[in-house]
């Protein structure tokens, strides 16, 4: 028997996963961890610079999240740490504050990470993770396609050996083509060779660690042919040292100024985090806990706030690279953590020769796997509105930014859902010759109703948005009968609940039918709906004797009444 302490530990998702680790996963996790480390070292240094702090802080900011997310995160594949969006938002929040009031930039970045962490943890306590349920499959497909394009365009400068000032997708593409004459040919050739190598190896040897081989061979070519002397950019010197525990200096004016920015970063970071996690969960057939992701992201940012870091989220590119190498658990993050620590302490010269063009090629290669054309085609075949949501998510991410793009897509999904709830399917039920049971008479040739009886089904909960539509279509069903209608039976199997607007309209509908001499009855009424009808006193008007458990008991009651009447 497990004691309470052991049960509590097993509720920690990452620990539970580690305790059930399978040896068969080890090869993929080690290869993924080493390759991700090779990529994230220059990447995170760049993001540190992007956030406005020292490049080495970018490496420090990867260390706490790797440990914390491994224990608390619900995704076995997500790579949490510095990424471009939160880095840019950090700089945008702190730079004006330092310019106006002075202050320690690095300390403010750590304070911002603390605030982001606290906000995410508050969201976890309030169980706001359910908001991620608004992120449907079309949004995931469209989002990942948009992120993939952003990843690809972000590497054009590295591949071409030129500096791009633009920070939007179309700006980067336009600037790249505008500077074709400035492209550094050795860099471009190296990048193309690495990219071709990746695709060829993946096609011919799907289980080979193509990205890791590419980095090693590219580094060897730099050392062998002295490509850095020909202008091929390499990672260069990596600063030494590890971070230490430091509580940021707190002041009320700074906190109040940074709270609004922290809310924005928390929303963007969590959206990116849960979207990426869900996309890979869908692809690899496992589930994540959206609310647990709030806790994991919040605690990761708290850790960074106390360890001289800055706000972080998840990295789609690092997650994609790990996935392409067969990562199965967060052990890949622990492997990457060990590599980063070794590099910071001992192995910095080895990475100094990594060509940036090769790392850019790996990102482009990983990004191409995120654009799922077959999924877009499947959505088109299934329902045009779902394809529209996916495409609008991609366009929104590309033309605005990730948060606005996702917001647009969620809005469209809600509108599409609302339209289906407001105008659902309905049916008049009757008998079909040679077919047992009751069926929609519109669906079957020869289907007919019982003379004098309309059994009507409305396939959605009744609420303010659709109850007038229900009333109109129910009256139309009565009018379409050739025999005068004596009973109207509402089949409520799809009506789980009603709101007060629906109660009022149902009361009006009942009164109209009574005035016309038509008995109003209900069948297949769920307990929750029955209680709502009782509390609203509508049940008294209908009469509990006109509430039936099944369709057949309702039909039998109508026929018994009919026989008694005659």
MARRO-540385 format. One line per field, with one value per residue (C-alpha): residue number from 0; residue in one letter; x, y, z. Coordinates in steps of 0.001 Angstrom, whole numbers. Layout:
<nodes>
pos	[NUM | ...]
code	[A | ...]
xx	[X | ...]
yy	[Y | ...]
zz	[Z | ...]
</nodes>
This chain:
<nodes>
pos	[0 | 1 | 2 | 3 | 4 | 5 | 6 | 7 | 8 | 9 | 10 | 11 | 12 | 13 | 14 | 15 | 16 | 17 | 18 | 19 | 20 | 21 | 22 | 23 | 24 | 25 | 26 | 27 | 28 | 29 | 30 | 31 | 32 | 33 | 34 | 35 | 36 | 37 | 38 | 39 | 40 | 41 | 42 | 43 | 44 | 45 | 46 | 47 | 48 | 49 | 50 | 51 | 52 | 53 | 54 | 55 | 56 | 57 | 58 | 59 | 60 | 61 | 62 | 63 | 64 | 65 | 66 | 67 | 68 | 69 | 70 | 71 | 72 | 73 | 74 | 75 | 76 | 77 | 78 | 79 | 80 | 81 | 82 | 83 | 84 | 85 | 86 | 87 | 88 | 89 | 90 | 91 | 92 | 93 | 94 | 95 | 96 | 97 | 98 | 99 | 100 | 101 | 102 | 103 | 104 | 105 | 106 | 107 | 108 | 109 | 110 | 111 | 112 | 113 | 114 | 115 | 116 | 117 | 118 | 119 | 120 | 121 | 122 | 123 | 124 | 125 | 126 | 127 | 128 | 129 | 130 | 131 | 132 | 133 | 134 | 135 | 136 | 137 | 138 | 139 | 140 | 141 | 142 | 143 | 144 | 145 | 146 | 147 | 148 | 149 | 150 | 151 | 152 | 153 | 154 | 155 | 156 | 157 | 158 | 159 | 160 | 161 | 162 | 163 | 164 | 165 | 166 | 167 | 168 | 169 | 170 | 171 | 172 | 173 | 174 | 175 | 176 | 177 | 178 | 179 | 180 | 181 | 182 | 183 | 184 | 185 | 186 | 187 | 188 | 189 | 190 | 191 | 192 | 193 | 194 | 195 | 196 | 197 | 198 | 199 | 200 | 201 | 202 | 203 | 204 | 205 | 206 | 207 | 208 | 209 | 210 | 211 | 212 | 213 | 214 | 215 | 216 | 217 | 218 | 219 | 220 | 221 | 222 | 223 | 224 | 225 | 226 | 227 | 228 | 229 | 230 | 231 | 232 | 233 | 234 | 235 | 236 | 237 | 238 | 239 | 240 | 241 | 242 | 243 | 244 | 245 | 246 | 247 | 248 | 249 | 250 | 251 | 252 | 253 | 254 | 255 | 256 | 257 | 258 | 259 | 260 | 261 | 262 | 263 | 264 | 265 | 266 | 267 | 268 | 269 | 270 | 271 | 272 | 273 | 274 | 275 | 276 | 277 | 278 | 279 | 280 | 281 | 282 | 283 | 284 | 285 | 286 | 287 | 288 | 289 | 290 | 291 | 292 | 293 | 294 | 295 | 296 | 297 | 298 | 299 | 300 | 301 | 302 | 303 | 304 | 305 | 306 | 307 | 308 | 309 | 310 | 311 | 312 | 313 | 314 | 315 | 316 | 317 | 318 | 319 | 320 | 321 | 322 | 323 | 324 | 325 | 326 | 327 | 328 | 329 | 330 | 331 | 332 | 333 | 334 | 335 | 336 | 337 | 338 | 339 | 340 | 341 | 342 | 343 | 344 | 345 | 346 | 347 | 348 | 349 | 350 | 351 | 352 | 353 | 354 | 355 | 356 | 357 | 358 | 359 | 360 | 361 | 362 | 363 | 364 | 365 | 366 | 367 | 368 | 369 | 370 | 371 | 372 | 373 | 374 | 375 | 376 | 377 | 378 | 379 | 380 | 381 | 382 | 383 | 384 | 385 | 386 | 387 | 388 | 389 | 390 | 391 | 392 | 393 | 394 | 395 | 396 | 397 | 398 | 399 | 400 | 401 | 402 | 403 | 404 | 405 | 406 | 407 | 408 | 409 | 410 | 411 | 412 | 413 | 414 | 415 | 416 | 417 | 418 | 419 | 420 | 421 | 422 | 423 | 424 | 425 | 426 | 427 | 428 | 429 | 430 | 431 | 432 | 433 | 434 | 435 | 436 | 437 | 438 | 439 | 440 | 441 | 442 | 443 | 444 | 445 | 446 | 447 | 448 | 449 | 450 | 451 | 452 | 453 | 454 | 455 | 456 | 457 | 458 | 459 | 460 | 461 | 462 | 463 | 464 | 465 | 466 | 467 | 468 | 469 | 470 | 471 | 472 | 473 | 474 | 475 | 476 | 477 | 478 | 479 | 480 | 481 | 482 | 483 | 484 | 485 | 486 | 487 | 488 | 489 | 490 | 491 | 492 | 493 | 494 | 495 | 496 | 497 | 498 | 499 | 500 | 501 | 502 | 503 | 504 | 505 | 506 | 507 | 508 | 509 | 510 | 511 | 512 | 513 | 514 | 515 | 516 | 517 | 518 | 519 | 520 | 521 | 522 | 523 | 524 | 525 | 526 | 527 | 528 | 529 | 530 | 531 | 532 | 533 | 534 | 535 | 536 | 537 | 538 | 539 | 540 | 541 | 542 | 543 | 544 | 545 | 546 | 547 | 548 | 549 | 550 | 551 | 552 | 553 | 554 | 555 | 556 | 557 | 558 | 559 | 560 | 561 | 562 | 563 | 564 | 565]
code	[X | X | X | X | X | X | X | X | X | X | X | X | X | X | X | X | X | X | X | X | X | X | X | X | X | X | X | X | X | X | X | X | X | X | X | X | X | X | X | X | X | X | X | X | X | X | X | X | X | X | X | X | X | X | X | X | X | X | X | X | X | X | X | X | X | X | X | X | X | X | X | X | X | X | X | X | X | X | X | X | X | X | X | X | X | X | X | X | X | X | X | X | X | X | X | X | X | X | X | X | X | X | X | X | X | X | X | X | X | X | X | X | X | X | X | X | X | X | X | X | X | X | X | X | X | X | X | X | X | X | X | X | X | X | X | X | X | X | X | X | X | X | X | X | X | X | X | X | X | X | X | X | X | X | X | X | X | X | X | X | X | X | X | X | X | X | X | X | X | X | X | X | X | X | X | X | X | X | X | X | X | X | X | X | X | X | X | X | X | X | X | X | X | X | X | X | X | X | X | X | X | X | X | X | X | X | X | X | X | X | X | X | X | X | X | X | X | X | X | X | X | X | X | X | X | X | X | X | X | X | X | X | X | X | X | X | X | X | X | X | X | X | X | X | X | X | X | X | X | X | X | X | X | X | X | X | X | X | X | X | X | X | X | X | X | X | X | X | X | X | X | X | X | X | X | X | X | X | X | X | X | X | X | X | X | X | X | X | X | X | X | X | X | X | X | X | X | X | X | X | X | X | X | X | X | X | X | X | X | X | X | X | X | X | X | X | X | X | X | X | X | X | X | X | X | X | X | X | X | X | X | X | X | X | X | X | X | X | X | X | X | X | X | X | X | X | X | X | X | X | X | X | X | X | X | X | X | X | X | X | X | X | X | X | X | X | X | X | X | X | X | X | X | X | X | X | X | X | X | X | X | X | X | X | X | X | X | X | X | X | X | X | X | X | X | X | X | X | X | X | X | X | X | X | X | X | X | X | X | X | X | X | X | X | X | X | X | X | X | X | X | X | X | X | X | X | X | X | X | X | X | X | X | X | X | X | X | X | X | X | X | X | X | X | X | X | X | X | X | X | X | X | X | X | X | X | X | X | X | X | X | X | X | X | X | X | X | X | X | X | X | X | X | X | X | X | X | X | X | X | X | X | X | X | X | X | X | X | X | X | X | X | X | X | X | X | X | X | X | X | X | X | X | X | X | X | X | X | X | X | X | X | X | X | X | X | X | X | X | X | X | X | X | X | X | X | X | X | X | X | X | X | X | X | X | X | X | X | X | X | X | X | X | X | X | X | X | X | X | X | X | X | X | X | X | X | X | X | X | X | X | X | X | X | X | X]
xx	[0 | 1153 | 1228 | -140 | 3319 | 3899 | 446 | 1149 | 4449 | 2763 | 369 | 3337 | 3069 | 6767 | 7775 | 5080 | 6412 | 10015 | 9042 | 7441 | 10316 | 10971 | 14536 | 13542 | 13050 | 16617 | 18325 | 15821 | 15846 | 19659 | 19963 | 17169 | 18702 | 22195 | 20885 | 18453 | 21325 | 23454 | 20649 | 19452 | 22883 | 23294 | 19535 | 19079 | 22127 | 20489 | 17193 | 19028 | 20367 | 16898 | 15430 | 18009 | 20143 | 23611 | 23717 | 24839 | 21573 | 19802 | 21669 | 20936 | 17229 | 17085 | 18323 | 15466 | 12654 | 14332 | 14235 | 10900 | 8966 | 10355 | 8688 | 5503 | 4757 | 2140 | 3787 | 6576 | 7972 | 7587 | 10797 | 10271 | 12697 | 13605 | 11766 | 11502 | 8024 | 8410 | 11981 | 10761 | 7882 | 10341 | 12498 | 9424 | 8263 | 11567 | 13444 | 11065 | 11039 | 14847 | 15046 | 12585 | 13494 | 16815 | 17211 | 18918 | 17738 | 18624 | 16873 | 13719 | 13780 | 13897 | 11096 | 8991 | 9570 | 8407 | 5205 | 4491 | 4995 | 2659 | -67 | 141 | -72 | -3123 | -4631 | -3873 | -5535 | -8574 | -8589 | -8466 | -6842 | -10303 | -9907 | -7521 | -10547 | -11425 | -8367 | -9892 | -8147 | -8420 | -6771 | -3943 | -3370 | -3439 | -1352 | 1454 | 1524 | 1848 | 4559 | 6414 | 6449 | 7699 | 10445 | 11510 | 11594 | 13459 | 16349 | 16723 | 19392 | 21443 | 21183 | 22131 | 24835 | 23176 | 21715 | 17945 | 16487 | 12805 | 10939 | 7819 | 7399 | 6712 | 9279 | 11963 | 11062 | 10991 | 14302 | 15922 | 15032 | 16020 | 19511 | 20123 | 23232 | 24687 | 24270 | 27428 | 27826 | 29904 | 27300 | 24387 | 26072 | 26755 | 23150 | 21732 | 24038 | 23016 | 19315 | 19629 | 21588 | 18804 | 16048 | 18074 | 19123 | 15590 | 14189 | 16776 | 17447 | 14383 | 15767 | 19157 | 19810 | 20045 | 20115 | 22897 | 24941 | 24403 | 25686 | 28737 | 29622 | 29067 | 31301 | 33953 | 33827 | 34343 | 37399 | 38741 | 38316 | 38664 | 35317 | 35175 | 38122 | 35943 | 33215 | 31000 | 29435 | 29991 | 28604 | 31826 | 32945 | 30443 | 30710 | 31454 | 29619 | 26341 | 23539 | 22943 | 19872 | 18969 | 15699 | 14907 | 14589 | 10887 | 9410 | 5712 | 6021 | 7991 | 5613 | 2506 | 4094 | 5168 | 1907 | 159 | 3142 | 3285 | -388 | 309 | 3400 | 1526 | -1310 | 1050 | 3354 | 543 | -1198 | 2053 | 2779 | -559 | -955 | 2441 | 1924 | -1511 | -278 | 2426 | 46 | -2419 | 346 | 1766 | -1487 | -1265 | -3047 | -1909 | -3492 | -4111 | -4483 | -1316 | 497 | -381 | 1290 | 4346 | 4834 | 4206 | 6671 | 9265 | 9016 | 9203 | 12405 | 13842 | 12845 | 14894 | 17846 | 18677 | 16589 | 13732 | 10200 | 10042 | 7533 | 7835 | 9881 | 8159 | 11458 | 13235 | 10177 | 10035 | 13737 | 13357 | 10281 | 12083 | 14754 | 12246 | 12002 | 9557 | 9909 | 11301 | 14534 | 15602 | 15391 | 17512 | 20094 | 20081 | 20434 | 23534 | 25049 | 24394 | 25966 | 29000 | 29355 | 29104 | 31750 | 34130 | 33217 | 32726 | 35498 | 33859 | 30705 | 32542 | 32917 | 29216 | 28183 | 24974 | 23851 | 23725 | 21612 | 19314 | 18967 | 17956 | 15213 | 13891 | 13951 | 12023 | 9548 | 8611 | 7324 | 4843 | 2962 | 431 | -1046 | -3033 | -4790 | -5842 | -7228 | -9066 | -10662 | -11733 | -13423 | -15097 | -16488 | -15541 | -16000 | -13321 | -10872 | -11688 | -10834 | -7505 | -6558 | -7587 | -5445 | -2443 | -3139 | -3741 | -448 | 1452 | -165 | -549 | 1165 | 616 | -1763 | -3946 | -3942 | -5070 | -7664 | -9110 | -9240 | -10894 | -13450 | -14229 | -14512 | -16922 | -18990 | -19100 | -20131 | -22694 | -24182 | -24601 | -26214 | -28454 | -29612 | -29361 | -30870 | -34453 | -36709 | -40337 | -40320 | -42465 | -42602 | -40733 | -42044 | -39721 | -37544 | -37919 | -38088 | -38890 | -36954 | -36765 | -39439 | -37354 | -34525 | -36516 | -38797 | -42249 | -41798 | -45030 | -46248 | -49056 | -52280 | -53022 | -49608 | -46414 | -43266 | -40699 | -36964 | -34719 | -31014 | -29547 | -30029 | -32672 | -31306 | -31742 | -29896 | -32184 | -35500 | -37333 | -35942 | -37252 | -40724 | -40969 | -39845 | -42045 | -45107 | -44094 | -43984 | -47545 | -48762 | -47232 | -49434 | -52419 | -54437 | -55410 | -52866 | -54165 | -50879 | -47438 | -44732 | -41309 | -38511 | -35900 | -33124 | -30789 | -32039 | -29911 | -30842 | -32714 | -32198 | -34818 | -35401 | -36162 | -38531 | -40483 | -40714 | -41755 | -44480 | -45728 | -45555 | -47526 | -50188 | -50498 | -50953 | -53520 | -55488 | -55559 | -56716 | -53369 | -51939 | -48256 | -46186 | -42524 | -40608 | -37099 | -36722 | -33412 | -33395 | -31565 | -34087 | -36985 | -35694 | -35368 | -38944 | -40133 | -38271 | -39659 | -43273 | -43599 | -44027 | -47259 | -48670 | -47629 | -48737 | -46445 | -48796 | -47648 | -43973 | -43021 | -39908 | -39857 | -41211 | -43332 | -45030 | -45871 | -47323 | -49265 | -50699 | -51784 | -53426 | -55147 | -56512 | -57625 | -59473 | -61083 | -62144 | -63832]
yy	[0 | 3524 | 6105 | 9653 | 11044 | 8548 | 9209 | 12974 | 12420 | 10277 | 13144 | 15157 | 14382 | 14475 | 12349 | 9819 | 9666 | 9234 | 6402 | 4544 | 5260 | 2656 | 1758 | 1719 | 5510 | 6223 | 6335 | 8814 | 10977 | 11165 | 12023 | 14593 | 16109 | 16487 | 17936 | 20304 | 21469 | 22110 | 24228 | 26007 | 27253 | 29795 | 30326 | 31166 | 33438 | 35331 | 35517 | 36910 | 39673 | 40142 | 40540 | 43233 | 41308 | 39742 | 36780 | 34443 | 35199 | 33450 | 30262 | 30787 | 31174 | 27663 | 25913 | 26291 | 25579 | 22352 | 20934 | 22425 | 21546 | 18005 | 17525 | 19580 | 19661 | 17392 | 17156 | 14599 | 16500 | 20246 | 22271 | 25172 | 28079 | 31334 | 32014 | 34940 | 36332 | 36641 | 37914 | 40738 | 41540 | 41640 | 44209 | 46255 | 46307 | 47121 | 49388 | 52393 | 51960 | 52022 | 54952 | 57010 | 56098 | 54272 | 51050 | 47718 | 46191 | 42603 | 42918 | 44254 | 41324 | 38917 | 40820 | 40561 | 36788 | 36602 | 38512 | 36307 | 33236 | 34515 | 35337 | 31858 | 30209 | 32344 | 31123 | 27545 | 28004 | 29578 | 26596 | 28824 | 26047 | 25208 | 28229 | 26090 | 23966 | 26784 | 25778 | 23316 | 20975 | 23474 | 26112 | 23702 | 22855 | 26497 | 27686 | 25191 | 26092 | 29775 | 29106 | 26974 | 29829 | 32223 | 29723 | 29424 | 33149 | 33780 | 31646 | 33313 | 35686 | 32840 | 30745 | 33648 | 35097 | 38521 | 40706 | 41245 | 44155 | 43301 | 41439 | 40353 | 37414 | 39466 | 42079 | 39396 | 37802 | 41172 | 42270 | 38925 | 39194 | 42856 | 41893 | 38949 | 40727 | 40763 | 37026 | 35345 | 32434 | 30058 | 30450 | 29861 | 26802 | 25350 | 25950 | 24348 | 21318 | 20823 | 21162 | 18700 | 16316 | 16409 | 15581 | 12854 | 11125 | 11343 | 9822 | 7034 | 6357 | 7501 | 6346 | 8054 | 11188 | 13426 | 16829 | 15754 | 14307 | 17518 | 19700 | 17512 | 17321 | 21056 | 21810 | 19440 | 21175 | 24561 | 23248 | 21362 | 24081 | 27092 | 28417 | 31042 | 32771 | 32960 | 34793 | 31868 | 32903 | 30577 | 30609 | 32005 | 32285 | 31199 | 32964 | 30858 | 30651 | 29503 | 31652 | 31984 | 32606 | 36300 | 37898 | 40858 | 44242 | 45013 | 48503 | 49379 | 51770 | 49214 | 46382 | 48396 | 49432 | 45906 | 44128 | 45024 | 43757 | 40626 | 39896 | 40205 | 37982 | 35407 | 35238 | 34981 | 32538 | 30271 | 30360 | 29401 | 26790 | 24979 | 25263 | 23725 | 21053 | 20145 | 20060 | 17502 | 15609 | 15270 | 14233 | 11566 | 10355 | 11382 | 13968 | 17024 | 18796 | 22430 | 23564 | 21727 | 23620 | 26882 | 25613 | 24290 | 27504 | 29687 | 27787 | 27816 | 31611 | 31875 | 29846 | 32153 | 35202 | 33895 | 32719 | 35901 | 34943 | 36541 | 35448 | 32232 | 30048 | 27017 | 26700 | 25180 | 24792 | 22921 | 20736 | 19959 | 19067 | 16752 | 15158 | 14559 | 12623 | 10480 | 12130 | 10226 | 11903 | 14950 | 12978 | 14727 | 18049 | 16657 | 15477 | 18941 | 20470 | 18379 | 19348 | 23053 | 22885 | 21009 | 23607 | 26488 | 24869 | 22987 | 22544 | 26036 | 25841 | 22829 | 24766 | 27880 | 26426 | 25603 | 27369 | 29370 | 28440 | 24761 | 25551 | 27631 | 24691 | 22402 | 24842 | 25033 | 21241 | 20908 | 23603 | 21810 | 18923 | 21236 | 22175 | 19382 | 19795 | 16500 | 17912 | 21052 | 18833 | 16656 | 19754 | 20924 | 17594 | 17499 | 21038 | 24272 | 26307 | 24217 | 24820 | 28543 | 28617 | 26842 | 29205 | 32291 | 31107 | 30815 | 34214 | 35798 | 34461 | 35660 | 39079 | 40129 | 38135 | 34841 | 36200 | 38209 | 35375 | 32861 | 35336 | 35732 | 31964 | 31373 | 34063 | 32371 | 28967 | 30373 | 32037 | 28754 | 26872 | 29539 | 29341 | 25581 | 25940 | 28794 | 26925 | 23202 | 20230 | 19315 | 16402 | 15303 | 11643 | 8926 | 5324 | 3967 | 772 | -2173 | -214 | -639 | 2420 | 6062 | 8120 | 11542 | 11311 | 13615 | 11078 | 8073 | 7515 | 6425 | 7817 | 9113 | 10563 | 9294 | 11108 | 13853 | 13478 | 15457 | 14101 | 16856 | 16662 | 19746 | 18828 | 21448 | 22807 | 25552 | 29007 | 32674 | 32185 | 29571 | 29363 | 31662 | 29524 | 26455 | 27957 | 28971 | 25596 | 23674 | 25650 | 25002 | 21263 | 21486 | 23484 | 21006 | 18163 | 17294 | 15874 | 18306 | 18038 | 17032 | 16376 | 17932 | 15846 | 17447 | 14856 | 16416 | 13822 | 16553 | 19256 | 18844 | 22221 | 25479 | 29085 | 31534 | 32980 | 29491 | 28869 | 32049 | 31182 | 27586 | 28997 | 31180 | 28208 | 26052 | 28775 | 29066 | 25322 | 25203 | 28004 | 25923 | 22800 | 21005 | 19061 | 19820 | 16894 | 16024 | 12778 | 11554 | 14389 | 14244 | 14783 | 18112 | 19436 | 18083 | 19988 | 23204 | 22821 | 22256 | 25267 | 27508 | 26278 | 25395 | 21763 | 22716 | 24156 | 21180 | 18666 | 15939 | 13389 | 14740 | 13987 | 10570 | 8472 | 7054 | 7801 | 4659 | 5489 | 8938 | 7344 | 4815 | 7638 | 9530 | 6432 | 5581 | 9121 | 8877 | 5580 | 7017 | 10121 | 8016]
zz	[0 | -837 | 1952 | 1524 | 814 | -1993 | -3470 | -3451 | -5260 | -7886 | -8618 | -9913 | -13653 | -14451 | -11496 | -12332 | -15899 | -14732 | -12385 | -15301 | -17718 | -20425 | -21409 | -25096 | -24926 | -23786 | -27203 | -28656 | -25523 | -25407 | -29096 | -28799 | -25641 | -27110 | -30389 | -28649 | -26430 | -29530 | -30929 | -27796 | -26694 | -29516 | -29718 | -26031 | -26065 | -28918 | -27032 | -24016 | -26203 | -27696 | -24203 | -23478 | -20983 | -21333 | -23769 | -20993 | -19150 | -22034 | -21060 | -17380 | -18203 | -19664 | -16510 | -13951 | -16490 | -17633 | -14104 | -13032 | -16191 | -16146 | -12748 | -13136 | -16873 | -18415 | -21859 | -22287 | -25293 | -24729 | -24467 | -22061 | -21853 | -23613 | -26879 | -29237 | -28450 | -24683 | -25167 | -27419 | -25021 | -22115 | -23888 | -24854 | -21217 | -19499 | -21940 | -21573 | -17777 | -17571 | -19991 | -17943 | -14370 | -14563 | -12599 | -13010 | -16304 | -15350 | -11982 | -13681 | -16125 | -13169 | -11436 | -14601 | -14662 | -11026 | -11847 | -14877 | -12693 | -9973 | -12539 | -14101 | -10673 | -9816 | -13113 | -12073 | -8671 | -10385 | -12797 | -15873 | -17894 | -19280 | -21567 | -23601 | -24587 | -26990 | -29016 | -31469 | -33933 | -36833 | -34612 | -33783 | -37460 | -38524 | -35585 | -36189 | -39894 | -38992 | -36413 | -38979 | -41480 | -38766 | -37888 | -41545 | -42316 | -39061 | -40346 | -43778 | -42498 | -40988 | -44145 | -46381 | -44151 | -44120 | -41384 | -41562 | -39605 | -40176 | -37435 | -39320 | -41685 | -44778 | -43793 | -43473 | -46816 | -48574 | -47046 | -47880 | -51563 | -51532 | -50306 | -52655 | -53939 | -50405 | -49764 | -48530 | -50932 | -48721 | -45939 | -48327 | -49860 | -46408 | -45346 | -48512 | -48185 | -44551 | -45426 | -48328 | -46078 | -43493 | -45982 | -47724 | -44499 | -43103 | -46301 | -46645 | -42951 | -40978 | -37620 | -37996 | -35848 | -38928 | -37125 | -34758 | -37629 | -39590 | -36746 | -36184 | -39896 | -40370 | -37390 | -38726 | -42125 | -40460 | -38622 | -41654 | -44281 | -41951 | -43161 | -40432 | -42180 | -45308 | -43399 | -42345 | -39022 | -36094 | -32567 | -31158 | -27550 | -24904 | -21519 | -18446 | -15138 | -13569 | -12090 | -8368 | -6225 | -6152 | -5046 | -7350 | -5660 | -5264 | -5456 | -5730 | -8732 | -10750 | -9890 | -10796 | -14102 | -14979 | -14027 | -17304 | -19307 | -17149 | -17913 | -21652 | -21462 | -19339 | -21890 | -24865 | -23085 | -21921 | -25327 | -27035 | -24370 | -24495 | -28285 | -28937 | -26266 | -27654 | -31234 | -30405 | -28100 | -30988 | -33366 | -31025 | -29436 | -25795 | -23641 | -21731 | -18764 | -19725 | -16108 | -15044 | -17814 | -16045 | -12865 | -14728 | -16717 | -13674 | -11497 | -14302 | -14495 | -10706 | -10836 | -13475 | -11470 | -8539 | -10674 | -12602 | -15638 | -17597 | -18699 | -20711 | -22518 | -24794 | -27959 | -30977 | -32810 | -29985 | -29419 | -33149 | -33246 | -30241 | -31786 | -35078 | -33153 | -31285 | -27847 | -25640 | -22252 | -20455 | -19949 | -23165 | -21263 | -18437 | -20996 | -22575 | -19093 | -18384 | -21744 | -21128 | -17657 | -19025 | -21763 | -19290 | -17089 | -19400 | -23057 | -24399 | -27059 | -28732 | -29581 | -30691 | -34212 | -34727 | -37968 | -37501 | -41018 | -40025 | -36984 | -39202 | -41603 | -38713 | -37697 | -41276 | -41496 | -38224 | -39292 | -42515 | -40415 | -38677 | -41865 | -42289 | -45759 | -45490 | -42396 | -44293 | -47077 | -44517 | -42974 | -46455 | -47115 | -43710 | -43311 | -45045 | -41870 | -40100 | -42968 | -42790 | -39062 | -39723 | -42551 | -40584 | -37656 | -39965 | -41543 | -38123 | -36746 | -39840 | -40300 | -36653 | -33932 | -32153 | -29488 | -31886 | -34426 | -31825 | -30529 | -34020 | -34477 | -31089 | -31947 | -35262 | -33563 | -30981 | -33728 | -35664 | -32508 | -31623 | -35126 | -34764 | -31312 | -32481 | -35606 | -34806 | -36582 | -35735 | -36637 | -36722 | -35712 | -37189 | -38312 | -41349 | -43005 | -42348 | -39894 | -36120 | -33876 | -34620 | -37149 | -38769 | -41480 | -43704 | -43783 | -44926 | -47881 | -46737 | -43209 | -41688 | -38392 | -36187 | -37176 | -34648 | -32927 | -33571 | -31919 | -32315 | -31503 | -31215 | -31202 | -28840 | -25314 | -25284 | -24469 | -25297 | -28602 | -30129 | -28293 | -30736 | -33572 | -31728 | -31327 | -34982 | -36306 | -33847 | -35002 | -38624 | -37847 | -36498 | -39507 | -41960 | -40667 | -42884 | -39962 | -37168 | -34365 | -30911 | -29102 | -29426 | -27731 | -27310 | -27346 | -25004 | -25362 | -26722 | -24329 | -21227 | -19739 | -20323 | -19287 | -18012 | -21502 | -22777 | -19820 | -20623 | -24327 | -23567 | -21291 | -24155 | -26524 | -24061 | -23770 | -27563 | -27948 | -25105 | -26771 | -29954 | -28083 | -28440 | -25497 | -24804 | -23457 | -22988 | -23210 | -22325 | -19795 | -17899 | -14132 | -14343 | -16860 | -14773 | -11710 | -13746 | -15035 | -11467 | -10029 | -12773 | -12143 | -15842 | -14754 | -12958 | -16182 | -18321 | -15698 | -14408 | -16010 | -19382 | -18703 | -20154 | -19700 | -23230 | -26674 | -26649 | -23336 | -24751 | -27904 | -25793 | -23659 | -26779 | -28267 | -24956 | -24770 | -28386 | -27742 | -24594 | -26513 | -29198]
</nodes>
